[in-house]
Amino acid sequence: MPDENIYAQLSEIFHDVFLRDDIVLTPETTAQDVEGWDSFKMIEIVMAVESRFGIKVKSKELDQLESVGDLIRLIAASRLTLND
């Protein structure tokens, strides 16, 4: 799945979770860049990502997520693993 497709789907998730359509994601986007992105929102994001992409995020992986780029790489790597 190309990164553009992941970005599009991830943008939809962020818009749904934050109830805002003005969030523009970049690889460098962090929780500090999005008003209201706290630990509870992170749980919502991860649950939506798991559901949308059919993956399971491990707590060890979750601890390593510092930006949207990290999340994109995790999704892409998990999808590759599922397809092997």
C-alpha positions as CSV (number, residue, x, y, z in Angstrom):
1,M,0.0,0.0,0.0
2,P,1.6,3.3,-1.1
3,D,2.2,5.9,1.6
4,E,-0.3,8.3,-0.2
5,N,-3.1,5.8,0.5
6,I,-2.0,5.4,4.1
7,Y,-1.9,9.2,4.5
8,A,-5.4,9.5,3.0
9,Q,-6.8,6.9,5.4
10,L,-4.9,8.2,8.3
11,S,-6.1,11.8,7.6
12,E,-9.7,10.4,7.7
13,I,-9.0,8.8,11.1
14,F,-7.6,12.1,12.5
15,H,-10.5,14.1,11.2
16,D,-13.0,11.6,12.8
17,V,-11.1,11.4,16.1
18,F,-10.6,15.1,16.5
19,L,-13.9,16.1,14.8
20,R,-12.0,18.6,12.6
21,D,-11.3,18.6,8.9
22,D,-8.5,21.2,9.0
23,I,-5.8,18.8,10.3
24,V,-3.1,18.3,7.6
25,L,-0.7,15.5,8.4
26,T,3.0,15.5,7.5
27,P,5.6,12.9,8.6
28,E,6.8,15.5,11.2
29,T,3.4,16.0,12.8
30,T,3.5,15.2,16.5
31,A,1.0,15.4,19.4
32,Q,2.3,18.9,20.1
33,D,1.2,20.1,16.7
34,V,-2.5,19.0,17.1
35,E,-4.6,20.7,19.8
36,G,-6.3,18.1,22.0
37,W,-3.9,15.2,21.1
38,D,-3.4,13.6,24.4
39,S,-3.1,10.0,25.6
40,F,-6.8,9.4,25.4
41,K,-6.9,10.6,21.7
42,M,-3.8,8.4,21.0
43,I,-5.7,5.4,22.2
44,E,-8.6,6.3,19.8
45,I,-6.2,6.8,17.0
46,V,-4.5,3.5,17.6
47,M,-7.8,1.6,17.8
48,A,-9.0,3.2,14.6
49,V,-5.7,2.4,12.9
50,E,-5.9,-1.2,14.0
51,S,-9.5,-1.5,12.7
52,R,-8.9,0.3,9.4
53,F,-5.7,-1.4,8.5
54,G,-6.3,-4.8,10.0
55,I,-3.2,-4.7,12.2
56,K,-2.4,-5.0,15.9
57,V,-0.1,-2.3,17.5
58,K,2.0,-3.8,20.3
59,S,2.7,-1.7,23.4
60,K,6.4,-1.8,22.5
61,E,5.7,-0.3,19.1
62,L,3.3,2.3,20.6
63,D,6.1,3.5,22.9
64,Q,8.3,4.2,19.9
65,L,5.7,6.4,18.0
66,E,6.8,10.0,18.1
67,S,5.4,11.4,14.9
68,V,2.9,10.6,12.1
69,G,5.9,9.4,10.0
70,D,6.6,6.8,12.7
71,L,2.9,5.7,12.5
72,I,3.0,5.5,8.7
73,R,6.2,3.3,8.8
74,L,4.6,1.1,11.4
75,I,1.4,0.7,9.3
76,A,3.4,0.0,6.2
77,A,5.7,-2.5,7.9
78,S,2.7,-4.3,9.6
79,R,0.9,-4.5,6.3
80,L,4.0,-6.1,4.6
81,T,4.2,-8.6,7.5
82,L,0.6,-9.5,7.0
83,N,1.1,-10.1,3.3
84,D,4.1,-12.4,3.7
